[in-house]
Amino acid sequence: MGRYIIRRLLQAIPQLLIISVILFVLMQASGDPVATLGGRTPPRSEDKERLRREWGLDQPIMVQYVYWLVGNDWVMVDSDGDGVSDRYGQRRGVLRGDFGNSLVTRQPAMDVVAERIPNTLTLMITAEVLIIVFSLFIGVYSALRQYSVLDNVLTALSFITFSMPIFWIALGLMYIFAVRFKAWGLPHLPTVGMYDPIEGKTLSQVVWHLVLPAMSIALIDIARYSRYIRSNMLEVINSDYIRTARAKGLRERAVLFVHAFKNAALPLVTIIGMDVPFLLAGAVVTERIFAWPGMGRLFLDHLTRTDFPVLMALLMLISVAVVVFQLLTDLVYTWLDPRIRYT
């Protein structure tokens, strides 16, 4: 197993390099960061040229990529934008943990991203727990009570929920639990932000503001996950080895949750392993609608400013998370199904 993990990690190195090249080229082609400076009073043309030289944007794209990857502290650069290389660069490169400074805030890009990671993790973990708990309950119940009235109702609700766009669900929840509840004189939920600035960032405030965005993310995935669990449970509980287990006199609960559920959960592990890394990016639409200060909202804010360092830091963080969670998914497979062995 140890050799397998090391081999997978070594295989990830060229994958991440290829991904970084593709992302870097796409980011460079997405726009000119100097053109977005200044708002309604854009800088003069000579100032734009000076900033391009100062930020190294006048260099060929492969040179910019090499500086981004390994730093530029080994070459002379134009530090003041006057067209003359006057000192060694100060960037150490991504391989040494330096993603450069944000073109908007001038802070280190990873510091800008790191400020938002806890907020996104709070939203993501809450939504994922809701998704797993409710989808397991609904999926297993629907499989065990196939074609019952409640199974048909849950199936219909799942298809309706899954077919709705997330912005519609978010706006619908806001209308019901914020607007209508307030009109009816009931306790109503907040619709924007992570806490009330007057009350401060307390645990109760964060939880209260977390309800609607977490529900918006969870509802669609509960519908999707529960369908997978239902179909897999139906396939497994009709298998020969389940009938054999029942014939041996095992209790029904042991048959279902020890023998059937572990095998039925294998496809679910794959789905969760694929979904969790992308949740790290934050639910972009949900964070935007509810003004949740997470990584998804950060991505949109800096995308409009063409802030390459922050965007690349966000995208590479997601790429690394995909590799790590795929490896964790394979390891969970071996625990759920002992027949699977990795060497």
C-alpha beads as a LAMMPS data file, in Angstrom:
LAMMPS data file: protein, C-alpha beads

343 atoms
342 bonds

1 atom types
1 bond types

-500.0 500.0 xlo xhi
-500.0 500.0 ylo yhi
-500.0 500.0 zlo zhi

Masses

1 110.0

Atoms # bond

1 1 1 0.000 0.000 0.000
2 1 1 2.841 2.382 0.854
3 1 1 4.449 1.806 -2.552
4 1 1 1.077 2.408 -4.224
5 1 1 0.610 5.746 -2.439
6 1 1 4.145 6.873 -3.323
7 1 1 3.645 5.845 -6.969
8 1 1 0.353 7.764 -7.168
9 1 1 1.953 10.861 -5.671
10 1 1 4.859 10.655 -8.150
11 1 1 2.383 10.263 -11.033
12 1 1 0.627 13.408 -9.832
13 1 1 3.716 15.585 -10.436
14 1 1 3.629 15.536 -14.282
15 1 1 -0.188 15.767 -14.167
16 1 1 -0.052 18.942 -12.091
17 1 1 2.670 20.414 -14.337
18 1 1 0.534 19.843 -17.449
19 1 1 -2.511 21.297 -15.688
20 1 1 -0.510 24.340 -14.594
21 1 1 0.669 25.001 -18.190
22 1 1 -2.891 24.790 -19.531
23 1 1 -4.301 27.008 -16.774
24 1 1 -1.515 29.558 -17.146
25 1 1 -2.038 29.880 -20.910
26 1 1 -5.805 30.179 -20.478
27 1 1 -5.437 32.804 -17.747
28 1 1 -3.066 34.851 -19.889
29 1 1 -5.545 34.686 -22.774
30 1 1 -8.497 35.743 -20.592
31 1 1 -7.628 39.454 -20.514
32 1 1 -5.190 42.224 -19.718
33 1 1 -5.003 43.057 -15.977
34 1 1 -3.599 46.531 -16.723
35 1 1 -6.676 47.360 -18.810
36 1 1 -8.953 46.852 -15.770
37 1 1 -7.021 49.233 -13.511
38 1 1 -8.339 52.623 -12.517
39 1 1 -12.067 52.019 -12.990
40 1 1 -13.664 55.059 -14.650
41 1 1 -10.316 56.880 -14.786
42 1 1 -7.962 54.390 -16.515
43 1 1 -4.205 55.022 -16.255
44 1 1 -2.333 56.777 -19.010
45 1 1 -0.828 54.694 -21.815
46 1 1 2.740 55.338 -20.576
47 1 1 1.721 54.201 -17.087
48 1 1 0.210 51.021 -18.552
49 1 1 3.468 50.204 -20.333
50 1 1 5.460 50.904 -17.181
51 1 1 3.200 48.569 -15.132
52 1 1 3.498 45.814 -17.760
53 1 1 7.294 46.000 -17.589
54 1 1 7.229 46.193 -13.778
55 1 1 4.951 43.144 -13.498
56 1 1 6.811 41.221 -16.209
57 1 1 3.782 41.073 -18.523
58 1 1 5.913 42.275 -21.449
59 1 1 7.862 38.990 -21.406
60 1 1 6.960 36.012 -23.679
61 1 1 4.361 33.760 -22.094
62 1 1 6.753 30.831 -21.557
63 1 1 9.211 33.143 -19.774
64 1 1 6.357 34.349 -17.552
65 1 1 5.448 30.708 -16.836
66 1 1 9.036 29.822 -15.909
67 1 1 9.208 32.826 -13.549
68 1 1 5.833 31.833 -12.059
69 1 1 7.028 28.241 -11.571
70 1 1 10.627 28.625 -10.341
71 1 1 10.836 32.338 -9.513
72 1 1 12.968 35.126 -10.977
73 1 1 15.499 35.647 -8.204
74 1 1 18.219 34.338 -10.519
75 1 1 17.769 36.916 -13.323
76 1 1 17.978 40.724 -13.532
77 1 1 14.535 42.355 -13.866
78 1 1 13.111 45.824 -14.403
79 1 1 11.825 46.620 -10.919
80 1 1 10.620 50.205 -11.566
81 1 1 9.278 49.831 -15.123
82 1 1 11.784 52.258 -16.717
83 1 1 12.869 49.680 -19.308
84 1 1 16.240 48.972 -17.634
85 1 1 16.954 45.742 -15.736
86 1 1 18.318 47.061 -12.467
87 1 1 18.244 44.246 -9.886
88 1 1 17.524 40.570 -9.302
89 1 1 13.881 39.566 -9.074
90 1 1 12.250 38.793 -5.726
91 1 1 9.823 36.014 -6.705
92 1 1 10.694 32.516 -5.512
93 1 1 8.169 30.652 -7.664
94 1 1 5.318 28.219 -7.002
95 1 1 7.703 25.325 -6.400
96 1 1 8.963 27.252 -3.366
97 1 1 5.448 28.250 -2.236
98 1 1 5.382 31.745 -3.780
99 1 1 2.379 32.379 -6.043
100 1 1 3.282 36.052 -6.429
101 1 1 1.416 39.110 -5.200
102 1 1 -2.169 39.969 -6.035
103 1 1 -2.335 42.620 -8.746
104 1 1 -5.345 44.118 -6.935
105 1 1 -4.428 44.112 -3.241
106 1 1 -0.614 43.704 -3.589
107 1 1 -0.805 41.042 -0.846
108 1 1 0.751 37.579 -1.389
109 1 1 -1.759 35.584 -3.463
110 1 1 -1.773 32.621 -1.074
111 1 1 -2.536 34.958 1.865
112 1 1 -5.556 36.307 -0.047
113 1 1 -6.760 32.748 -0.722
114 1 1 -5.962 31.498 2.793
115 1 1 -8.220 34.179 4.327
116 1 1 -11.212 32.667 2.497
117 1 1 -10.438 28.936 2.985
118 1 1 -12.009 28.672 6.498
119 1 1 -15.223 30.330 5.270
120 1 1 -15.505 27.987 2.298
121 1 1 -14.685 24.930 4.425
122 1 1 -17.408 25.944 6.904
123 1 1 -19.985 26.094 4.120
124 1 1 -18.655 23.041 2.262
125 1 1 -18.418 20.691 5.264
126 1 1 -21.881 21.676 6.504
127 1 1 -23.409 21.119 3.064
128 1 1 -21.571 17.813 2.568
129 1 1 -22.717 16.471 5.957
130 1 1 -26.315 17.400 5.102
131 1 1 -25.947 15.752 1.683
132 1 1 -24.548 12.456 3.005
133 1 1 -26.921 12.099 5.990
134 1 1 -30.149 12.919 4.141
135 1 1 -29.239 11.094 0.923
136 1 1 -28.333 7.933 2.851
137 1 1 -31.593 8.035 4.769
138 1 1 -33.720 8.739 1.681
139 1 1 -31.839 6.316 -0.602
140 1 1 -31.880 3.368 1.797
141 1 1 -35.511 3.964 2.783
142 1 1 -36.630 4.195 -0.858
143 1 1 -34.798 0.954 -1.715
144 1 1 -36.288 -0.952 1.218
145 1 1 -39.799 0.441 0.568
146 1 1 -39.695 0.311 -3.230
147 1 1 -42.847 1.646 -4.968
148 1 1 -44.434 2.618 -1.648
149 1 1 -46.313 5.932 -1.486
150 1 1 -43.439 7.683 0.299
151 1 1 -40.917 6.208 -2.170
152 1 1 -42.920 7.631 -5.076
153 1 1 -43.191 11.019 -3.341
154 1 1 -39.441 11.121 -2.618
155 1 1 -38.669 10.073 -6.202
156 1 1 -40.859 12.846 -7.598
157 1 1 -39.323 15.446 -5.259
158 1 1 -35.825 14.268 -6.208
159 1 1 -36.461 14.699 -9.920
160 1 1 -38.077 18.117 -9.381
161 1 1 -35.220 19.349 -7.175
162 1 1 -32.502 17.950 -9.419
163 1 1 -33.990 19.629 -12.485
164 1 1 -33.930 23.089 -10.908
165 1 1 -30.968 25.461 -11.323
166 1 1 -29.251 26.288 -8.052
167 1 1 -29.897 30.044 -8.366
168 1 1 -33.644 29.333 -8.579
169 1 1 -33.492 27.162 -5.447
170 1 1 -31.455 29.818 -3.612
171 1 1 -33.856 32.604 -4.563
172 1 1 -36.856 30.418 -3.678
173 1 1 -35.471 29.649 -0.214
174 1 1 -34.716 33.337 0.332
175 1 1 -38.287 34.255 -0.615
176 1 1 -39.872 31.655 1.671
177 1 1 -37.615 31.670 4.745
178 1 1 -36.602 35.342 4.699
179 1 1 -39.249 37.420 2.928
180 1 1 -42.461 35.483 3.654
181 1 1 -41.459 34.404 7.174
182 1 1 -40.734 38.045 8.025
183 1 1 -44.101 39.102 6.555
184 1 1 -45.871 36.406 8.598
185 1 1 -44.154 37.542 11.810
186 1 1 -42.087 34.358 12.118
187 1 1 -38.345 34.102 12.870
188 1 1 -36.758 34.701 9.485
189 1 1 -33.341 33.718 8.208
190 1 1 -30.695 36.207 7.006
191 1 1 -29.960 36.311 3.298
192 1 1 -26.544 37.945 3.006
193 1 1 -23.174 37.795 4.700
194 1 1 -21.613 35.486 7.268
195 1 1 -22.763 37.386 10.378
196 1 1 -24.505 40.556 11.483
197 1 1 -21.839 43.282 11.874
198 1 1 -23.731 44.650 14.896
199 1 1 -23.769 41.278 16.670
200 1 1 -20.229 40.324 15.633
201 1 1 -18.818 37.032 14.368
202 1 1 -20.198 34.646 16.964
203 1 1 -20.896 30.925 16.518
204 1 1 -24.656 31.431 16.676
205 1 1 -24.490 34.203 14.074
206 1 1 -22.422 32.093 11.661
207 1 1 -24.751 29.092 12.082
208 1 1 -27.830 31.298 11.579
209 1 1 -26.397 32.817 8.383
210 1 1 -25.197 29.368 7.208
211 1 1 -28.645 27.764 6.989
212 1 1 -29.856 29.092 3.621
213 1 1 -26.603 28.791 1.588
214 1 1 -25.933 25.275 2.951
215 1 1 -29.522 24.202 2.177
216 1 1 -29.248 25.617 -1.356
217 1 1 -26.122 23.560 -2.086
218 1 1 -27.385 20.433 -0.351
219 1 1 -30.834 20.120 -1.925
220 1 1 -29.631 19.344 -5.461
221 1 1 -26.960 16.886 -4.363
222 1 1 -29.307 15.133 -1.913
223 1 1 -31.582 14.410 -4.858
224 1 1 -28.655 13.122 -6.961
225 1 1 -26.955 11.059 -4.246
226 1 1 -30.193 9.486 -3.002
227 1 1 -30.958 8.209 -6.518
228 1 1 -27.552 6.525 -6.704
229 1 1 -27.947 4.939 -3.272
230 1 1 -31.464 3.709 -4.051
231 1 1 -30.457 2.047 -7.328
232 1 1 -27.312 0.463 -5.873
233 1 1 -29.133 -0.810 -2.788
234 1 1 -31.840 -2.366 -4.989
235 1 1 -29.178 -4.129 -7.064
236 1 1 -27.277 -5.399 -4.018
237 1 1 -30.213 -6.590 -1.865
238 1 1 -31.399 -8.788 -4.752
239 1 1 -27.946 -10.432 -5.094
240 1 1 -27.310 -14.112 -4.387
241 1 1 -24.959 -13.477 -1.468
242 1 1 -27.620 -11.394 0.304
243 1 1 -30.142 -14.208 -0.104
244 1 1 -27.470 -16.607 1.231
245 1 1 -26.876 -14.359 4.250
246 1 1 -30.606 -14.306 4.992
247 1 1 -30.814 -18.101 4.518
248 1 1 -28.052 -18.519 7.126
249 1 1 -30.328 -16.825 9.641
250 1 1 -28.521 -13.489 9.988
251 1 1 -30.573 -10.657 11.408
252 1 1 -32.081 -8.360 8.736
253 1 1 -30.267 -5.313 10.145
254 1 1 -26.911 -7.100 9.878
255 1 1 -27.686 -8.246 6.332
256 1 1 -28.565 -4.730 5.210
257 1 1 -25.984 -2.594 6.975
258 1 1 -23.006 -5.004 7.187
259 1 1 -23.258 -6.883 3.874
260 1 1 -25.500 -4.879 1.539
261 1 1 -24.750 -1.280 2.407
262 1 1 -20.930 -1.516 2.215
263 1 1 -21.064 -2.803 -1.374
264 1 1 -23.811 -0.379 -2.347
265 1 1 -21.717 2.519 -1.017
266 1 1 -18.803 1.938 -3.416
267 1 1 -20.219 4.091 -6.278
268 1 1 -21.172 6.765 -3.727
269 1 1 -17.543 6.967 -2.560
270 1 1 -16.485 7.732 -6.140
271 1 1 -19.050 10.511 -6.465
272 1 1 -18.090 12.091 -3.147
273 1 1 -14.397 11.840 -4.031
274 1 1 -15.059 13.695 -7.286
275 1 1 -17.351 16.320 -5.750
276 1 1 -15.467 17.379 -2.623
277 1 1 -12.467 19.004 -4.408
278 1 1 -14.779 21.127 -6.530
279 1 1 -16.667 22.227 -3.442
280 1 1 -13.333 23.703 -2.325
281 1 1 -13.769 26.272 -5.053
282 1 1 -16.838 27.274 -3.156
283 1 1 -20.300 27.119 -4.562
284 1 1 -19.650 30.061 -6.865
285 1 1 -23.272 30.902 -7.566
286 1 1 -24.424 30.313 -3.990
287 1 1 -21.637 32.377 -2.455
288 1 1 -22.395 35.182 -4.888
289 1 1 -26.141 35.161 -4.174
290 1 1 -25.747 35.019 -0.378
291 1 1 -22.635 37.275 -0.305
292 1 1 -20.791 34.503 1.544
293 1 1 -17.100 35.531 1.783
294 1 1 -15.644 32.270 0.460
295 1 1 -13.302 31.146 -2.289
296 1 1 -16.000 31.000 -4.953
297 1 1 -16.882 34.662 -4.443
298 1 1 -13.162 35.483 -4.323
299 1 1 -12.699 33.775 -7.700
300 1 1 -15.465 35.829 -9.317
301 1 1 -14.259 39.091 -7.780
302 1 1 -10.686 38.603 -9.002
303 1 1 -11.720 37.129 -12.357
304 1 1 -13.315 40.438 -13.303
305 1 1 -10.009 42.177 -12.403
306 1 1 -7.904 39.549 -14.277
307 1 1 -5.821 39.028 -11.136
308 1 1 -3.633 36.172 -12.436
309 1 1 -1.705 35.340 -9.218
310 1 1 -4.848 34.873 -7.101
311 1 1 -6.716 32.998 -9.849
312 1 1 -3.791 30.626 -10.449
313 1 1 -3.404 30.016 -6.699
314 1 1 -7.110 29.116 -6.455
315 1 1 -7.095 26.840 -9.498
316 1 1 -3.884 25.026 -8.527
317 1 1 -5.252 24.493 -5.011
318 1 1 -8.307 22.812 -6.538
319 1 1 -6.107 20.694 -8.831
320 1 1 -4.044 19.437 -5.893
321 1 1 -7.251 18.702 -3.972
322 1 1 -8.538 16.595 -6.896
323 1 1 -5.380 14.456 -6.829
324 1 1 -5.450 14.040 -3.054
325 1 1 -9.145 13.171 -2.868
326 1 1 -8.818 10.665 -5.702
327 1 1 -6.093 8.919 -3.726
328 1 1 -8.250 8.972 -0.579
329 1 1 -11.130 7.535 -2.618
330 1 1 -8.986 4.579 -3.687
331 1 1 -7.935 3.964 -0.074
332 1 1 -11.563 4.007 1.121
333 1 1 -12.345 1.459 -1.612
334 1 1 -9.958 -1.051 -0.012
335 1 1 -11.687 -0.601 3.355
336 1 1 -15.185 -1.063 1.943
337 1 1 -14.265 -4.007 -0.316
338 1 1 -11.371 -6.174 0.976
339 1 1 -11.219 -7.901 -2.427
340 1 1 -9.633 -4.717 -3.815
341 1 1 -5.876 -4.607 -3.304
342 1 1 -3.393 -1.981 -4.465
343 1 1 0.269 -2.873 -4.825

Bonds

1 1 1 2
2 1 2 3
3 1 3 4
4 1 4 5
5 1 5 6
6 1 6 7
7 1 7 8
8 1 8 9
9 1 9 10
10 1 10 11
11 1 11 12
12 1 12 13
13 1 13 14
14 1 14 15
15 1 15 16
16 1 16 17
17 1 17 18
18 1 18 19
19 1 19 20
20 1 20 21
21 1 21 22
22 1 22 23
23 1 23 24
24 1 24 25
25 1 25 26
26 1 26 27
27 1 27 28
28 1 28 29
29 1 29 30
30 1 30 31
31 1 31 32
32 1 32 33
33 1 33 34
34 1 34 35
35 1 35 36
36 1 36 37
37 1 37 38
38 1 38 39
39 1 39 40
40 1 40 41
41 1 41 42
42 1 42 43
43 1 43 44
44 1 44 45
45 1 45 46
46 1 46 47
47 1 47 48
48 1 48 49
49 1 49 50
50 1 50 51
51 1 51 52
52 1 52 53
53 1 53 54
54 1 54 55
55 1 55 56
56 1 56 57
57 1 57 58
58 1 58 59
59 1 59 60
60 1 60 61
61 1 61 62
62 1 62 63
63 1 63 64
64 1 64 65
65 1 65 66
66 1 66 67
67 1 67 68
68 1 68 69
69 1 69 70
70 1 70 71
71 1 71 72
72 1 72 73
73 1 73 74
74 1 74 75
75 1 75 76
76 1 76 77
77 1 77 78
78 1 78 79
79 1 79 80
80 1 80 81
81 1 81 82
82 1 82 83
83 1 83 84
84 1 84 85
85 1 85 86
86 1 86 87
87 1 87 88
88 1 88 89
89 1 89 90
90 1 90 91
91 1 91 92
92 1 92 93
93 1 93 94
94 1 94 95
95 1 95 96
96 1 96 97
97 1 97 98
98 1 98 99
99 1 99 100
100 1 100 101
101 1 101 102
102 1 102 103
103 1 103 104
104 1 104 105
105 1 105 106
106 1 106 107
107 1 107 108
108 1 108 109
109 1 109 110
110 1 110 111
111 1 111 112
112 1 112 113
113 1 113 114
114 1 114 115
115 1 115 116
116 1 116 117
117 1 117 118
118 1 118 119
119 1 119 120
120 1 120 121
121 1 121 122
122 1 122 123
123 1 123 124
124 1 124 125
125 1 125 126
126 1 126 127
127 1 127 128
128 1 128 129
129 1 129 130
130 1 130 131
131 1 131 132
132 1 132 133
133 1 133 134
134 1 134 135
135 1 135 136
136 1 136 137
137 1 137 138
138 1 138 139
139 1 139 140
140 1 140 141
141 1 141 142
142 1 142 143
143 1 143 144
144 1 144 145
145 1 145 146
146 1 146 147
147 1 147 148
148 1 148 149
149 1 149 150
150 1 150 151
151 1 151 152
152 1 152 153
153 1 153 154
154 1 154 155
155 1 155 156
156 1 156 157
157 1 157 158
158 1 158 159
159 1 159 160
160 1 160 161
161 1 161 162
162 1 162 163
163 1 163 164
164 1 164 165
165 1 165 166
166 1 166 167
167 1 167 168
168 1 168 169
169 1 169 170
170 1 170 171
171 1 171 172
172 1 172 173
173 1 173 174
174 1 174 175
175 1 175 176
176 1 176 177
177 1 177 178
178 1 178 179
179 1 179 180
180 1 180 181
181 1 181 182
182 1 182 183
183 1 183 184
184 1 184 185
185 1 185 186
186 1 186 187
187 1 187 188
188 1 188 189
189 1 189 190
190 1 190 191
191 1 191 192
192 1 192 193
193 1 193 194
194 1 194 195
195 1 195 196
196 1 196 197
197 1 197 198
198 1 198 199
199 1 199 200
200 1 200 201
201 1 201 202
202 1 202 203
203 1 203 204
204 1 204 205
205 1 205 206
206 1 206 207
207 1 207 208
208 1 208 209
209 1 209 210
210 1 210 211
211 1 211 212
212 1 212 213
213 1 213 214
214 1 214 215
215 1 215 216
216 1 216 217
217 1 217 218
218 1 218 219
219 1 219 220
220 1 220 221
221 1 221 222
222 1 222 223
223 1 223 224
224 1 224 225
225 1 225 226
226 1 226 227
227 1 227 228
228 1 228 229
229 1 229 230
230 1 230 231
231 1 231 232
232 1 232 233
233 1 233 234
234 1 234 235
235 1 235 236
236 1 236 237
237 1 237 238
238 1 238 239
239 1 239 240
240 1 240 241
241 1 241 242
242 1 242 243
243 1 243 244
244 1 244 245
245 1 245 246
246 1 246 247
247 1 247 248
248 1 248 249
249 1 249 250
250 1 250 251
251 1 251 252
252 1 252 253
253 1 253 254
254 1 254 255
255 1 255 256
256 1 256 257
257 1 257 258
258 1 258 259
259 1 259 260
260 1 260 261
261 1 261 262
262 1 262 263
263 1 263 264
264 1 264 265
265 1 265 266
266 1 266 267
267 1 267 268
268 1 268 269
269 1 269 270
270 1 270 271
271 1 271 272
272 1 272 273
273 1 273 274
274 1 274 275
275 1 275 276
276 1 276 277
277 1 277 278
278 1 278 279
279 1 279 280
280 1 280 281
281 1 281 282
282 1 282 283
283 1 283 284
284 1 284 285
285 1 285 286
286 1 286 287
287 1 287 288
288 1 288 289
289 1 289 290
290 1 290 291
291 1 291 292
292 1 292 293
293 1 293 294
294 1 294 295
295 1 295 296
296 1 296 297
297 1 297 298
298 1 298 299
299 1 299 300
300 1 300 301
301 1 301 302
302 1 302 303
303 1 303 304
304 1 304 305
305 1 305 306
306 1 306 307
307 1 307 308
308 1 308 309
309 1 309 310
310 1 310 311
311 1 311 312
312 1 312 313
313 1 313 314
314 1 314 315
315 1 315 316
316 1 316 317
317 1 317 318
318 1 318 319
319 1 319 320
320 1 320 321
321 1 321 322
322 1 322 323
323 1 323 324
324 1 324 325
325 1 325 326
326 1 326 327
327 1 327 328
328 1 328 329
329 1 329 330
330 1 330 331
331 1 331 332
332 1 332 333
333 1 333 334
334 1 334 335
335 1 335 336
336 1 336 337
337 1 337 338
338 1 338 339
339 1 339 340
340 1 340 341
341 1 341 342
342 1 342 343
